[in-house]
């Protein structure tokens, strides 16, 4: 909140400095959250191991979640820089990467469902 108020005050005099302040603050918040993110990932991996889930799928899902967060973060920074059109392209790229990573999981799910259907 303090950074937001500072950025609003500084933006009138030095817009570039205000933008850098917001980017720095966002990165600092992310760095403070790394320990929590690591704990969550470790907990999910432990749960998956206990449930005998193939770790390839868990890792893929975690990568998809990471791509979503990074794409959103990059998009917001790009919007803050006044580049709305570029922000939309960043979001689109993130969505395409997510879809590309999800295809193998979707394929396995569809194959499993097809194998469950009785032929007759």
Rosetta blueprint (number, residue, H / E / L):
1 X L
2 X H
3 X H
4 X H
5 X H
6 X H
7 X H
8 X H
9 X H
10 X H
11 X H
12 X L
13 X L
14 X L
15 X H
16 X H
17 X H
18 X H
19 X H
20 X H
21 X H
22 X H
23 X H
24 X H
25 X H
26 X H
27 X H
28 X H
29 X H
30 X H
31 X H
32 X H
33 X H
34 X H
35 X H
36 X H
37 X H
38 X H
39 X H
40 X H
41 X H
42 X H
43 X H
44 X H
45 X H
46 X H
47 X H
48 X H
49 X H
50 X H
51 X L
52 X L
53 X L
54 X L
55 X H
56 X H
57 X H
58 X H
59 X H
60 X H
61 X H
62 X H
63 X H
64 X H
65 X H
66 X H
67 X H
68 X H
69 X H
70 X H
71 X H
72 X H
73 X H
74 X H
75 X H
76 X H
77 X H
78 X H
79 X H
80 X H
81 X L
82 X L
83 X L
84 X H
85 X H
86 X H
87 X H
88 X H
89 X H
90 X H
91 X H
92 X H
93 X H
94 X H
95 X H
96 X H
97 X H
98 X H
99 X H
100 X H
101 X H
102 X H
103 X H
104 X H
105 X H
106 X H
107 X H
108 X H
109 X H
110 X H
111 X H
112 X H
113 X H
114 X H
115 X H
116 X H
117 X L
118 X L
119 X L
120 X L
